[in-house]
Amino acid sequence: ETASKGLKTLKEAVDAAFEAYLHEYDDAIYCIGSALGPHPFPMMVRDFQLVVGQEAREQFIAMTGELPDVVCACVGGGSNSIGMFDAFLNDPVRLIGVEPMGRGKNIGDNAASLTYGEEGIMHGFNSIMLKDENGNPAPVYSIASGLDYPSAGPEHAFLRDLGRVEYKTADDEEAVDAFFKLSRLEGIIPALESSHAVAYAMKLAKEMGTGSILVNLSGRGDKDMDYILEKYPEKAECFYNYLNMIDYQTGNSEYSDAVSEVLSESLRMSHKRKKRSEKKLRKKQKKATNTITLKQEDIQDIE
């Protein structure tokens, strides 16, 4: 179901899905991709995502011969992270969920519910929730559309209160920086959601000095390319390098040619928007100068 009302965040998408199901419950099945909603949905989603956590644990041990020191994953509603964490709950491993700090700490500028929220009920489950002054779900924001939800799955709230999982934050700029660094250095384009986990892992690695961090890349960044190229065109060079690497590895330039065309068009449109903005600014400055001149003339006339 498409979110077409309100802020059009993940909350409105869940609202729309519930509303559609209520009108078609005889012929439809309600499904959700995050660990949210009434029982048994949080448990079901966790168990599906647990497959990734178990695979990651087995593969990490096979590659290194030991467990990671830290496991890190992004948290919005909390599906990818709860599946990853559940596989390591009984291990001597530090578990860290990374929430979106967005533009800052003010209400409406982030979606860090486990960091700033309080107990509340929404969408049929009791958890930690960001609230407005009336106790209703607060408006939220994140550069990553999969993280802009004013609560987190109930198991996350439980693990937070137990102290078993730590919940940290990464803001928009940190996530974007991690997005470009991973793309440029590893040829892996992470989703903006996953980039929050990468961003915090990069900071933590500097603090740790030694040790290992397993980061869950819960999604691909292909879906975010249009947005990134529109907002950060000056950093697009790393994607051209990535496409050249694909050509070299596959010997087929069909995919990279198509994406290069999109990149070029996005850059061209971005430059046009920049020129329009500069033109508007010059007009405003000229108008302000004319106004000042007229006022000075008025003063001279009065004198």
Disulfide bonds with the S-S distance in Angstrom:
none
